[in-house]
Amino acid sequence: MSSQFVFRLNVSWSAFQQYYHGHAQMVQCYAENGQTLQIHARHFRPLLTASGLQGRFLLSLDDNHQVQQLVKIEN
Protein backbone atom coordinates (compact mmCIF):
# COMPACT_ATOMS: atom_id res chain seq x y z
CA MET A 1 0.00 0.00 0.00
CA SER A 2 1.57 3.28 -1.09
CA SER A 3 1.50 6.39 1.08
CA GLN A 4 1.26 10.09 0.37
CA PHE A 5 2.29 12.96 2.60
CA VAL A 6 1.78 16.70 2.21
CA PHE A 7 4.18 19.10 3.94
CA ARG A 8 5.45 22.66 3.78
CA LEU A 9 9.03 23.85 3.57
CA ASN A 10 10.61 27.27 3.84
CA VAL A 11 14.36 26.76 3.42
CA SER A 12 16.57 29.45 1.92
CA TRP A 13 19.04 28.61 -0.84
CA SER A 14 21.99 29.29 1.48
CA ALA A 15 20.55 27.08 4.24
CA PHE A 16 20.01 24.23 1.77
CA GLN A 17 23.66 24.35 0.71
CA GLN A 18 24.67 22.15 3.67
CA TYR A 19 22.50 19.42 2.12
CA TYR A 20 23.51 20.16 -1.45
CA HIS A 21 27.21 19.87 -0.61
CA GLY A 22 26.79 16.69 1.42
CA HIS A 23 27.32 18.14 4.90
CA ALA A 24 23.88 16.85 5.81
CA GLN A 25 21.92 14.13 4.03
CA MET A 26 18.41 14.07 5.46
CA VAL A 27 15.78 16.80 5.51
CA GLN A 28 13.43 16.43 8.45
CA CYS A 29 9.99 17.97 8.26
CA TYR A 30 6.47 17.37 9.50
CA ALA A 31 3.60 16.23 7.31
CA GLU A 32 0.28 17.98 7.66
CA ASN A 33 -1.04 14.87 9.44
CA GLY A 34 1.61 15.35 12.16
CA GLN A 35 3.98 12.56 11.10
CA THR A 36 7.71 13.23 11.10
CA LEU A 37 9.33 12.72 7.71
CA GLN A 38 13.01 12.22 6.94
CA ILE A 39 13.69 12.63 3.24
CA HIS A 40 17.09 12.31 1.59
CA ALA A 41 18.21 15.72 0.32
CA ARG A 42 18.94 14.38 -3.18
CA HIS A 43 15.19 14.20 -3.81
CA PHE A 44 14.91 17.99 -3.40
CA ARG A 45 17.69 18.97 -5.82
CA PRO A 46 15.42 19.21 -8.89
CA LEU A 47 13.05 21.45 -6.90
CA LEU A 48 15.69 23.85 -5.57
CA THR A 49 15.42 27.39 -6.93
CA ALA A 50 17.55 30.50 -6.43
CA SER A 51 15.34 31.38 -3.47
CA GLY A 52 15.55 27.87 -1.96
CA LEU A 53 12.70 25.50 -1.21
CA GLN A 54 9.45 27.24 -0.37
CA GLY A 55 5.94 25.96 -0.63
CA ARG A 56 3.76 22.93 -0.17
CA PHE A 57 4.98 19.55 -1.41
CA LEU A 58 3.52 16.10 -2.03
CA LEU A 59 5.65 13.04 -1.28
CA SER A 60 4.55 9.64 -2.63
CA LEU A 61 6.14 6.45 -1.28
CA ASP A 62 5.83 2.89 -2.54
CA ASP A 63 5.08 -0.15 -0.39
CA ASN A 64 8.77 -0.36 0.58
CA HIS A 65 8.82 3.27 1.72
CA GLN A 66 10.92 4.33 -1.28
CA VAL A 67 10.29 7.74 -2.83
CA GLN A 68 8.20 7.42 -5.98
CA GLN A 69 7.49 11.10 -6.49
CA LEU A 70 8.18 14.43 -4.84
CA VAL A 71 6.44 17.43 -6.37
CA LYS A 72 5.68 21.00 -5.42
CA ILE A 73 1.92 21.48 -5.29
CA GLU A 74 1.64 25.17 -4.34
CA ASN A 75 3.66 28.19 -3.28
TIDRENFI-377512 format. One record per atom (N, C-alpha, C, CB): residue in three letters; residue number from 0; z, x, y; atom name. Coordinates in pm, whole numbers, plus 50000, padded with zeros to 5 digits. Glycine has a CB too. Example, Ala and Ser with C-alpha at 12.3 -4.5 7.8 and 13.67 -1.06 7.14 Angstrom:
<pts>
+-----+-----+-------+-------+-------+----+
|  aa |   i |    up |  east | north | at |
+-----+-----+-------+-------+-------+----+
| ALA |   0 | 50780 | 51319 | 49431 |  N |
| ALA |   0 | 50780 | 51230 | 49550 | CA |
| ALA |   0 | 50780 | 51320 | 49670 |  C |
| ALA |   0 | 50905 | 51131 | 49553 | CB |
| SER |   1 | 50708 | 51285 | 49775 |  N |
| SER |   1 | 50714 | 51367 | 49894 | CA |
| SER |   1 | 50787 | 51290 | 50003 |  C |
| SER |   1 | 50572 | 51408 | 49940 | CB |
+-----+-----+-------+-------+-------+----+
</pts>
This chain:
<pts>
+-----+-----+-------+-------+-------+----+
|  aa |   i |    up |  east | north | at |
+-----+-----+-------+-------+-------+----+
| MET |   0 | 50000 | 50084 | 49881 |  N |
| MET |   0 | 50000 | 50000 | 50000 | CA |
| MET |   0 | 50000 | 50088 | 50124 |  C |
| MET |   0 | 50122 | 49904 | 50000 | CB |
| SER |   1 | 49900 | 50075 | 50208 |  N |
| SER |   1 | 49891 | 50157 | 50328 | CA |
| SER |   1 | 49985 | 50102 | 50435 |  C |
| SER |   1 | 49746 | 50162 | 50380 | CB |
| SER |   2 | 50015 | 50187 | 50531 |  N |
| SER |   2 | 50108 | 50150 | 50639 | CA |
| SER |   2 | 50044 | 50180 | 50773 |  C |
| SER |   2 | 50243 | 50225 | 50625 | CB |
| GLN |   3 | 50082 | 50102 | 50873 |  N |
| GLN |   3 | 50037 | 50126 | 51009 | CA |
| GLN |   3 | 50158 | 50126 | 51102 |  C |
| GLN |   3 | 49934 | 50020 | 51054 | CB |
| PHE |   4 | 50152 | 50215 | 51200 |  N |
| PHE |   4 | 50260 | 50229 | 51296 | CA |
| PHE |   4 | 50200 | 50240 | 51436 |  C |
| PHE |   4 | 50348 | 50353 | 51264 | CB |
| VAL |   5 | 50262 | 50172 | 51530 |  N |
| VAL |   5 | 50221 | 50178 | 51670 | CA |
| VAL |   5 | 50333 | 50249 | 51745 |  C |
| VAL |   5 | 50192 | 50035 | 51729 | CB |
| PHE |   6 | 50295 | 50343 | 51832 |  N |
| PHE |   6 | 50394 | 50418 | 51910 | CA |
| PHE |   6 | 50333 | 50461 | 52042 |  C |
| PHE |   6 | 50444 | 50542 | 51831 | CB |
| ARG |   7 | 50420 | 50497 | 52134 |  N |
| ARG |   7 | 50378 | 50545 | 52266 | CA |
| ARG |   7 | 50414 | 50692 | 52280 |  C |
| ARG |   7 | 50445 | 50461 | 52380 | CB |
| LEU |   8 | 50329 | 50764 | 52353 |  N |
| LEU |   8 | 50357 | 50903 | 52385 | CA |
| LEU |   8 | 50330 | 50925 | 52533 |  C |
| LEU |   8 | 50271 | 50999 | 52299 | CB |
| ASN |   9 | 50407 | 51016 | 52591 |  N |
| ASN |   9 | 50384 | 51061 | 52727 | CA |
| ASN |   9 | 50419 | 51210 | 52730 |  C |
| ASN |   9 | 50469 | 50978 | 52832 | CB |
| VAL |  10 | 50322 | 51291 | 52687 |  N |
| VAL |  10 | 50342 | 51436 | 52676 | CA |
| VAL |  10 | 50240 | 51504 | 52765 |  C |
| VAL |  10 | 50329 | 51484 | 52527 | CB |
| SER |  11 | 50284 | 51586 | 52856 |  N |
| SER |  11 | 50192 | 51657 | 52945 | CA |
| SER |  11 | 50112 | 51760 | 52867 |  C |
| SER |  11 | 50268 | 51724 | 53061 | CB |
| TRP |  12 | 50000 | 51802 | 52924 |  N |
| TRP |  12 | 49916 | 51904 | 52861 | CA |
| TRP |  12 | 49996 | 52032 | 52840 |  C |
| TRP |  12 | 49791 | 51932 | 52946 | CB |
| SER |  13 | 50072 | 52073 | 52941 |  N |
| SER |  13 | 50148 | 52199 | 52929 | CA |
| SER |  13 | 50257 | 52187 | 52823 |  C |
| SER |  13 | 50210 | 52237 | 53064 | CB |
| ALA |  14 | 50321 | 52073 | 52811 |  N |
| ALA |  14 | 50424 | 52055 | 52708 | CA |
| ALA |  14 | 50362 | 52056 | 52568 |  C |
| ALA |  14 | 50501 | 51924 | 52731 | CB |
| PHE |  15 | 50240 | 52004 | 52555 |  N |
| PHE |  15 | 50177 | 52001 | 52423 | CA |
| PHE |  15 | 50130 | 52139 | 52379 |  C |
| PHE |  15 | 50061 | 51905 | 52424 | CB |
| GLN |  16 | 50120 | 52234 | 52470 |  N |
| GLN |  16 | 50071 | 52366 | 52435 | CA |
| GLN |  16 | 50155 | 52435 | 52327 |  C |
| GLN |  16 | 50066 | 52453 | 52558 | CB |
| GLN |  17 | 50285 | 52408 | 52321 |  N |
| GLN |  17 | 50367 | 52467 | 52215 | CA |
| GLN |  17 | 50320 | 52421 | 52077 |  C |
| GLN |  17 | 50514 | 52432 | 52235 | CB |
| TYR |  18 | 50269 | 52300 | 52067 |  N |
| TYR |  18 | 50212 | 52250 | 51942 | CA |
| TYR |  18 | 50073 | 52308 | 51920 |  C |
| TYR |  18 | 50207 | 52097 | 51942 | CB |
| TYR |  19 | 49995 | 52308 | 52026 |  N |
| TYR |  19 | 49855 | 52351 | 52016 | CA |
| TYR |  19 | 49846 | 52497 | 51973 |  C |
| TYR |  19 | 49783 | 52330 | 52149 | CB |
| HIS |  20 | 49940 | 52579 | 52019 |  N |
| HIS |  20 | 49939 | 52721 | 51987 | CA |
| HIS |  20 | 50021 | 52755 | 51863 |  C |
| HIS |  20 | 49989 | 52801 | 52104 | CB |
| GLY |  21 | 50073 | 52655 | 51796 |  N |
| GLY |  21 | 50142 | 52679 | 51669 | CA |
| GLY |  21 | 50289 | 52712 | 51679 |  C |
| GLY |  21 | 50075 | 52786 | 51598 | CB |
| HIS |  22 | 50347 | 52705 | 51798 |  N |
| HIS |  22 | 50490 | 52732 | 51814 | CA |
| HIS |  22 | 50575 | 52619 | 51755 |  C |
| HIS |  22 | 50525 | 52753 | 51962 | CB |
| ALA |  23 | 50518 | 52503 | 51749 |  N |
| ALA |  23 | 50581 | 52388 | 51685 | CA |
| ALA |  23 | 50471 | 52316 | 51608 |  C |
| ALA |  23 | 50651 | 52291 | 51791 | CB |
| GLN |  24 | 50506 | 52254 | 51495 |  N |
| GLN |  24 | 50403 | 52192 | 51413 | CA |
| GLN |  24 | 50410 | 52040 | 51410 |  C |
| GLN |  24 | 50413 | 52244 | 51275 | CB |
| MET |  25 | 50529 | 51985 | 51422 |  N |
| MET |  25 | 50546 | 51841 | 51407 | CA |
| MET |  25 | 50581 | 51775 | 51540 |  C |
| MET |  25 | 50653 | 51811 | 51302 | CB |
| VAL |  26 | 50518 | 51662 | 51565 |  N |
| VAL |  26 | 50551 | 51578 | 51680 | CA |
| VAL |  26 | 50637 | 51465 | 51627 |  C |
| VAL |  26 | 50420 | 51524 | 51754 | CB |
| GLN |  27 | 50756 | 51451 | 51684 |  N |
| GLN |  27 | 50845 | 51343 | 51643 | CA |
| GLN |  27 | 50843 | 51235 | 51750 |  C |
| GLN |  27 | 50991 | 51394 | 51619 | CB |
| CYS |  28 | 50827 | 51112 | 51705 |  N |
| CYS |  28 | 50826 | 50999 | 51797 | CA |
| CYS |  28 | 50881 | 50878 | 51723 |  C |
| CYS |  28 | 50682 | 50971 | 51852 | CB |
| TYR |  29 | 50893 | 50769 | 51795 |  N |
| TYR |  29 | 50950 | 50647 | 51737 | CA |
| TYR |  29 | 50848 | 50535 | 51743 |  C |
| TYR |  29 | 51079 | 50606 | 51811 | CB |
| ALA |  30 | 50822 | 50475 | 51629 |  N |
| ALA |  30 | 50731 | 50360 | 51623 | CA |
| ALA |  30 | 50796 | 50241 | 51692 |  C |
| ALA |  30 | 50695 | 50326 | 51474 | CB |
| GLU |  31 | 50714 | 50147 | 51730 |  N |
| GLU |  31 | 50766 | 50028 | 51798 | CA |
| GLU |  31 | 50859 | 49947 | 51709 |  C |
| GLU |  31 | 50651 | 49940 | 51845 | CB |
| ASN |  32 | 50852 | 49966 | 51577 |  N |
| ASN |  32 | 50944 | 49896 | 51487 | CA |
| ASN |  32 | 51075 | 49971 | 51468 |  C |
| ASN |  32 | 50878 | 49874 | 51352 | CB |
| GLY |  33 | 51092 | 50085 | 51539 |  N |
| GLY |  33 | 51216 | 50161 | 51535 | CA |
| GLY |  33 | 51217 | 50277 | 51437 |  C |
| GLY |  33 | 51326 | 50072 | 51503 | CB |
| GLN |  34 | 51114 | 50289 | 51353 |  N |
| GLN |  34 | 51110 | 50398 | 51256 | CA |
| GLN |  34 | 51077 | 50530 | 51324 |  C |
| GLN |  34 | 51008 | 50368 | 51147 | CB |
| THR |  35 | 51139 | 50637 | 51275 |  N |
| THR |  35 | 51110 | 50771 | 51323 | CA |
| THR |  35 | 50987 | 50823 | 51251 |  C |
| THR |  35 | 51232 | 50865 | 51303 | CB |
| LEU |  36 | 50893 | 50876 | 51328 |  N |
| LEU |  36 | 50771 | 50933 | 51272 | CA |
| LEU |  36 | 50767 | 51082 | 51299 |  C |
| LEU |  36 | 50646 | 50864 | 51330 | CB |
| GLN |  37 | 50721 | 51159 | 51202 |  N |
| GLN |  37 | 50694 | 51301 | 51222 | CA |
| GLN |  37 | 50549 | 51322 | 51183 |  C |
| GLN |  37 | 50792 | 51392 | 51137 | CB |
| ILE |  38 | 50468 | 51359 | 51281 |  N |
| ILE |  38 | 50324 | 51369 | 51263 | CA |
| ILE |  38 | 50282 | 51511 | 51296 |  C |
| ILE |  38 | 50248 | 51266 | 51352 | CB |
| HIS |  39 | 50204 | 51572 | 51207 |  N |
| HIS |  39 | 50159 | 51709 | 51231 | CA |
| HIS |  39 | 50074 | 51711 | 51359 |  C |
| HIS |  39 | 50078 | 51763 | 51110 | CB |
| ALA |  40 | 50099 | 51811 | 51443 |  N |
| ALA |  40 | 50032 | 51821 | 51572 | CA |
| ALA |  40 | 49880 | 51829 | 51561 |  C |
| ALA |  40 | 50083 | 51941 | 51646 | CB |
| ARG |  41 | 49828 | 51881 | 51451 |  N |
| ARG |  41 | 49682 | 51894 | 51438 | CA |
| ARG |  41 | 49612 | 51759 | 51448 |  C |
| ARG |  41 | 49647 | 51961 | 51306 | CB |
| HIS |  42 | 49680 | 51652 | 51414 |  N |
| HIS |  42 | 49619 | 51519 | 51420 | CA |
| HIS |  42 | 49598 | 51472 | 51564 |  C |
| HIS |  42 | 49704 | 51418 | 51345 | CB |
| PHE |  43 | 49671 | 51532 | 51659 |  N |
| PHE |  43 | 49660 | 51491 | 51799 | CA |
| PHE |  43 | 49555 | 51571 | 51876 |  C |
| PHE |  43 | 49794 | 51505 | 51866 | CB |
| ARG |  44 | 49511 | 51683 | 51823 |  N |
| ARG |  44 | 49418 | 51769 | 51897 | CA |
| ARG |  44 | 49294 | 51697 | 51948 |  C |
| ARG |  44 | 49376 | 51884 | 51811 | CB |
| PRO |  45 | 49229 | 51612 | 51868 |  N |
| PRO |  45 | 49111 | 51542 | 51921 | CA |
| PRO |  45 | 49143 | 51443 | 52033 |  C |
| PRO |  45 | 49040 | 51468 | 51809 | CB |
| LEU |  46 | 49268 | 51404 | 52045 |  N |
| LEU |  46 | 49310 | 51305 | 52145 | CA |
| LEU |  46 | 49366 | 51368 | 52271 |  C |
| LEU |  46 | 49413 | 51212 | 52085 | CB |
| LEU |  47 | 49384 | 51498 | 52271 |  N |
| LEU |  47 | 49443 | 51569 | 52385 | CA |
| LEU |  47 | 49345 | 51576 | 52501 |  C |
| LEU |  47 | 49487 | 51711 | 52344 | CB |
| THR |  48 | 49390 | 51536 | 52619 |  N |
| THR |  48 | 49307 | 51542 | 52739 | CA |
| THR |  48 | 49370 | 51642 | 52836 |  C |
| THR |  48 | 49293 | 51401 | 52805 | CB |
| ALA |  49 | 49305 | 51663 | 52948 |  N |
| ALA |  49 | 49357 | 51755 | 53050 | CA |
| ALA |  49 | 49493 | 51711 | 53103 |  C |
| ALA |  49 | 49258 | 51766 | 53165 | CB |
| SER |  50 | 49522 | 51583 | 53093 |  N |
| SER |  50 | 49653 | 51534 | 53138 | CA |
| SER |  50 | 49754 | 51527 | 53024 |  C |
| SER |  50 | 49638 | 51396 | 53202 | CB |
| GLY |  51 | 49712 | 51555 | 52901 |  N |
| GLY |  51 | 49804 | 51555 | 52787 | CA |
| GLY |  51 | 49778 | 51440 | 52693 |  C |
| GLY |  51 | 49947 | 51550 | 52836 | CB |
| LEU |  52 | 49886 | 51385 | 52641 |  N |
| LEU |  52 | 49879 | 51270 | 52550 | CA |
| LEU |  52 | 49961 | 51158 | 52612 |  C |
| LEU |  52 | 49931 | 51307 | 52406 | CB |
| GLN |  53 | 49895 | 51060 | 52666 |  N |
| GLN |  53 | 49963 | 50945 | 52724 | CA |
| GLN |  53 | 49901 | 50818 | 52668 |  C |
| GLN |  53 | 49954 | 50947 | 52878 | CB |
| GLY |  54 | 49986 | 50724 | 52637 |  N |
| GLY |  54 | 49937 | 50594 | 52596 | CA |
| GLY |  54 | 50001 | 50544 | 52468 |  C |
| GLY |  54 | 49790 | 50599 | 52579 | CB |
| ARG |  55 | 49937 | 50442 | 52415 |  N |
| ARG |  55 | 49983 | 50376 | 52293 | CA |
| ARG |  55 | 49886 | 50412 | 52181 |  C |
| ARG |  55 | 49993 | 50221 | 52312 | CB |
| PHE |  56 | 49940 | 50446 | 52065 |  N |
| PHE |  56 | 49859 | 50498 | 51955 | CA |
| PHE |  56 | 49886 | 50418 | 51828 |  C |
| PHE |  56 | 49889 | 50648 | 51931 | CB |
| LEU |  57 | 49787 | 50416 | 51740 |  N |
| LEU |  57 | 49797 | 50352 | 51610 | CA |
| LEU |  57 | 49778 | 50458 | 51503 |  C |
| LEU |  57 | 49694 | 50236 | 51594 | CB |
| LEU |  58 | 49876 | 50472 | 51415 |  N |
| LEU |  58 | 49872 | 50565 | 51304 | CA |
| LEU |  58 | 49859 | 50485 | 51175 |  C |
| LEU |  58 | 49999 | 50655 | 51301 | CB |
| SER |  59 | 49757 | 50519 | 51095 |  N |
| SER |  59 | 49737 | 50455 | 50964 | CA |
| SER |  59 | 49759 | 50559 | 50856 |  C |
| SER |  59 | 49594 | 50391 | 50953 | CB |
| LEU |  60 | 49842 | 50525 | 50758 |  N |
| LEU |  60 | 49872 | 50614 | 50645 | CA |
| LEU |  60 | 49824 | 50551 | 50516 |  C |
| LEU |  60 | 50024 | 50644 | 50638 | CB |
| ASP |  61 | 49784 | 50635 | 50420 |  N |
| ASP |  61 | 49746 | 50583 | 50289 | CA |
| ASP |  61 | 49870 | 50566 | 50202 |  C |
| ASP |  61 | 49643 | 50676 | 50221 | CB |
| ASP |  62 | 49850 | 50531 | 50077 |  N |
| ASP |  62 | 49961 | 50508 | 49985 | CA |
| ASP |  62 | 50046 | 50633 | 49958 |  C |
| ASP |  62 | 49907 | 50455 | 49854 | CB |
| ASN |  63 | 49987 | 50750 | 49983 |  N |
| ASN |  63 | 50058 | 50877 | 49964 | CA |
| ASN |  63 | 50115 | 50931 | 50094 |  C |
| ASN |  63 | 49965 | 50980 | 49902 | CB |
| HIS |  64 | 50119 | 50847 | 50196 |  N |
| HIS |  64 | 50172 | 50882 | 50327 | CA |
| HIS |  64 | 50091 | 50991 | 50398 |  C |
| HIS |  64 | 50316 | 50927 | 50314 | CB |
| GLN |  65 | 49962 | 50999 | 50365 |  N |
| GLN |  65 | 49872 | 51092 | 50433 | CA |
| GLN |  65 | 49803 | 51018 | 50547 |  C |
| GLN |  65 | 49766 | 51152 | 50333 | CB |
| VAL |  66 | 49781 | 51090 | 50658 |  N |
| VAL |  66 | 49717 | 51029 | 50774 | CA |
| VAL |  66 | 49573 | 50993 | 50741 |  C |
| VAL |  66 | 49723 | 51124 | 50896 | CB |
| GLN |  67 | 49539 | 50868 | 50759 |  N |
| GLN |  67 | 49402 | 50820 | 50742 | CA |
| GLN |  67 | 49332 | 50808 | 50876 |  C |
| GLN |  67 | 49401 | 50685 | 50669 | CB |
| GLN |  68 | 49410 | 50769 | 50978 |  N |
| GLN |  68 | 49351 | 50749 | 51110 | CA |
| GLN |  68 | 49461 | 50756 | 51214 |  C |
| GLN |  68 | 49276 | 50613 | 51119 | CB |
| LEU |  69 | 49428 | 50817 | 51327 |  N |
| LEU |  69 | 49516 | 50818 | 51443 | CA |
| LEU |  69 | 49427 | 50794 | 51563 |  C |
| LEU |  69 | 49596 | 50953 | 51457 | CB |
| VAL |  70 | 49448 | 50682 | 51631 |  N |
| VAL |  70 | 49363 | 50644 | 51743 | CA |
| VAL |  70 | 49449 | 50598 | 51861 |  C |
| VAL |  70 | 49265 | 50533 | 51703 | CB |
| LYS |  71 | 49395 | 50619 | 51978 |  N |
| LYS |  71 | 49458 | 50568 | 52100 | CA |
| LYS |  71 | 49412 | 50424 | 52117 |  C |
| LYS |  71 | 49423 | 50655 | 52226 | CB |
| ILE |  72 | 49507 | 50332 | 52138 |  N |
| ILE |  72 | 49471 | 50192 | 52148 | CA |
| ILE |  72 | 49485 | 50135 | 52289 |  C |
| ILE |  72 | 49555 | 50111 | 52054 | CB |
| GLU |  73 | 49561 | 50205 | 52375 |  N |
| GLU |  73 | 49566 | 50164 | 52517 | CA |
| GLU |  73 | 49635 | 50273 | 52597 |  C |
| GLU |  73 | 49640 | 50029 | 52535 | CB |
| ASN |  74 | 49611 | 50268 | 52729 |  N |
| ASN |  74 | 49672 | 50366 | 52819 | CA |
| ASN |  74 | 49809 | 50332 | 52851 |  C |
| ASN |  74 | 49596 | 50380 | 52944 | CB |
+-----+-----+-------+-------+-------+----+
</pts>
